[in-house]
Amino acid sequence: MSEFRQTGGMYYEEFEVGMGLDTDSRTITEADIMAFAGVSGDMNPMHTSAQFAEGTPFGKRVAHGALIFSIATGLIYRMRIIEGTVLAFRAIDDWKFSQPIYIGDTIHCKIEVTETKDAKRLGGGMVVITIRVFNQEDKLVQKGSITVLVASKPE
């Protein structure tokens, strides 16, 4: 078995409860929505048909909620805090979808470490990260928390 290598991320022992960070932002495109529809198989016309979406309460196409969650986790990864040190994605808890996201909206996340728990037998520890996703108007659009297993510092 090859030795685990860090490529920029923080080790479990470096995470502290209360640590907060902001991600970069990303604009949601039609291509994002159509690619996600194809990969997930979720072709609901509220996401894929402008004509259908005009008749919905939203009045236009909306991004899949799961797409926005996925992009949020990608924005966190791009911060490099878990790059090369995350061992597993363990849980999603209390995820809420508060506002729709439309094509052309730009999202960013505010994250906070809310819990850490040793998991030495698994090679590190659990880090619970609360995520709040905001649009370009700073309106909260999604929130919840994830738990990731992060590697311990090598001895």
N, C-alpha and C positions, 0 to 999 in steps of 0.2 A: 504494500500500500504506500502511495506517495505521501510525502509530508505536506500538511496543509500550509498554504502560504498566504500571507496578508498582501493585498495589493493597494491598500489605501484606507481601508475601513478601520473602525474602532473595535477593539476587543471588548468582551463583556464587562471586564473590570473597569473600563473607562466610561461606561454609561452611568449617569447619575440621575436619580429621580429629580424632576423639576427642570432638567435640561430642555430648553426650547430652541427651535430653529425654524427658519422660513425657507421654503424651496424656491427654485426658479419658477417662472410661469410658462404656460404652454397654451396655444390657441387650438381649439377644437375645429377640425376641418370635416368637410363632407367625406373626404377619403378615409378619415379615421372611422367615421360611422359606418361606411359601407364595408370597410375591411373587417371591422368588428362583427358586423352582421354576417359576413361570409364565414368567418372563423367560428363564431358561436352558433350559427344557425338561426339566430333570432332575427327574422325578417319582418318583424312587426311593422306594418306600414306607417305607424306614427314616427318611426325612425327612417324609413326608406322611401316613402312616397310623399312628395310635397303636396300633391292634390288631396290625398287622404288627410294629411296632418292639418290642412286648412280647416277641416271640419271638427277638429278636436278642441278641447278647452285651451290648448297651448297655442293654436292658430298657425303653427309651423312645426317643422320637424324638430324633434328633440334627440339628444344623444342618449344612448343606453346608459342607465345608471351604473351598470357593471363596467362599462367602458370608462367612465369617469373614475370609478374606484381603481381600475387597472392603471390608468394614467397617473393617478395620485401615487400609487406604489412605485411607479417608474420615476416620478419626480423625486421621491425620497431616495431611491437607489442612486440617482444621478448626483445627489449630494455627496456621495462617496463614503458616508458614515458607516455603511454596512458592506461596502464593496470588498469582496474577498474574505470577509469574516462571517457573513451570515451563513448558517448551516441549514436552516429550514424555516419555512413560513409555517407557523403552528396554528394560528387562530385569527378569526375576524369576529369582533364582538360589538354588539349594540350599534350596528351600522344604520344610519338614518339618511334618507334622501329628502332634502328639504325644499329644493328649488330645481326647476328644469335648467338644463344647459343646452344652448342652441349652437348651431353652426356659427362660427365666428366668435364665440365667447372665449375668454382667456381665463384659465384657472391657475391658482397657486395654492399651496398648503402651508399651514402652520402646524408644526408637530411639537409634542412634548412627551418626554419619557415619564411615564406615570407609575411604573413598577419595574423592579428587577428581582429575579429569583435564581439562585444558583441551581445549576443542573449539571454538576460535575460528571456524573455518569454518562452524560450525552456530549461532554467535551466543552461545556461553556455554561451559559445561563440564558434564561428567558428575559427578554426585554419587551415590555408593553409600551407601545407608542400610540398616544392619542393623536388622531389626525383630524384637522378641520380644513375642509376644502372651500375656497372662496372664488367667486367670479371676479371679473374686472371692475365691478362696482363695489367690491368688498362685501357682497352678500354671501352669507353662509349657505352653501348648496348641498354639502354632504358632511357627515361627521361620524366618527366611531373610533375603534381602536384595533390594532393588530398586535399579535404576539409573534416575535421572531426568536429563534434560537441563534445566539451569537457565540462564536468561538472564544474560549479563554486564551489569555496570553500564553505563548509557549514557555515552558520552564527552561 
